[in-house]
């Protein structure tokens, strides 16, 4: 009888531990930032280059997301690997 009680208590403690381990996780949010790093971003918007404004806005957005554990971030740059060919014959 005593061994049966111990066995039941052991089984009950194992099953309750398994239930506690399966608490639902907060869903993961994924964000992709797309950043224009082409030469056109060196043009002025108002009194400063567009790239400076874009960089500041990106950093501001990232600082607001700092510390979140339910978030995955990615950054995609485009235009940064294309050589500037403005002024060459046939290109506009």
C-alpha positions as CSV (number, residue, x, y, z in Angstrom):
1,X,0.0,0.0,0.0
2,X,2.8,2.4,0.9
3,X,4.7,1.7,-2.3
4,X,1.5,2.3,-4.3
5,X,1.0,5.7,-2.7
6,X,4.7,6.6,-3.4
7,X,4.2,5.5,-7.0
8,X,1.1,7.6,-7.4
9,X,2.8,10.7,-5.9
10,X,5.8,10.2,-8.2
11,X,3.6,9.9,-11.3
12,X,1.5,13.0,-10.3
13,X,4.6,15.1,-9.8
14,X,6.1,14.0,-13.2
15,X,2.9,14.9,-15.0
16,X,2.5,18.3,-13.4
17,X,6.1,19.1,-14.3
18,X,5.4,18.3,-17.9
19,X,2.3,20.5,-17.9
20,X,4.3,23.4,-16.5
21,X,7.0,23.0,-19.1
22,X,4.5,23.5,-21.9
23,X,3.3,27.0,-21.2
24,X,2.6,28.8,-24.5
25,X,5.3,31.1,-25.8
26,X,4.5,34.6,-27.0
27,X,4.4,34.5,-30.9
28,X,7.6,35.7,-32.6
29,X,7.4,38.8,-34.7
30,X,9.7,39.3,-37.6
31,X,10.5,42.7,-39.1
32,X,12.5,43.5,-42.2
33,X,13.9,47.0,-42.6
34,X,14.7,48.0,-46.2
35,X,17.3,50.7,-46.6
36,X,18.1,52.6,-49.8
37,X,21.9,53.1,-49.8
38,X,22.2,54.1,-53.4
39,X,23.9,57.3,-54.6
40,X,20.5,59.0,-54.9
41,X,20.4,59.2,-51.1
42,X,23.2,61.7,-51.2
43,X,20.8,64.3,-52.7
44,X,19.5,66.9,-50.3
45,X,16.1,66.8,-48.8
46,X,15.5,70.2,-47.3
47,X,18.9,71.3,-45.9
48,X,20.5,67.8,-45.4
49,X,21.3,64.6,-47.4
50,X,18.5,62.1,-47.5
51,X,20.8,59.3,-46.2
52,X,21.2,61.2,-42.9
53,X,17.5,61.5,-42.4
54,X,17.0,57.8,-43.3
55,X,19.8,56.7,-41.0
56,X,18.4,58.7,-38.0
57,X,14.8,57.3,-38.6
58,X,16.2,53.8,-38.7
59,X,18.1,54.2,-35.5
60,X,15.1,55.8,-33.8
61,X,12.9,52.9,-34.8
62,X,15.5,50.3,-33.6
63,X,15.9,52.1,-30.2
64,X,12.2,51.8,-29.7
65,X,12.3,48.0,-30.2
66,X,15.4,47.5,-28.0
67,X,14.9,44.8,-25.3
68,X,12.0,42.9,-27.0
69,X,12.6,39.2,-26.7
70,X,9.7,38.3,-29.1
71,X,11.2,40.0,-32.1
72,X,13.6,39.1,-34.9
73,X,15.0,41.9,-37.0
74,X,16.6,41.9,-40.5
75,X,18.1,44.7,-42.5
76,X,18.2,44.7,-46.3
77,X,20.4,47.3,-48.1
78,X,20.0,48.0,-51.8
79,X,22.0,50.2,-54.1
80,X,25.2,50.0,-52.2
81,X,27.0,47.7,-54.6
82,X,26.1,49.4,-57.8
83,X,28.9,51.7,-59.1
84,X,27.9,55.3,-59.8
85,X,27.9,55.6,-63.6
86,X,26.2,59.0,-63.9
87,X,27.8,61.1,-66.6
88,X,28.9,58.1,-68.7
89,X,27.7,58.1,-72.4
90,X,24.3,56.5,-72.9
91,X,23.4,56.5,-69.2
92,X,20.8,58.9,-67.6
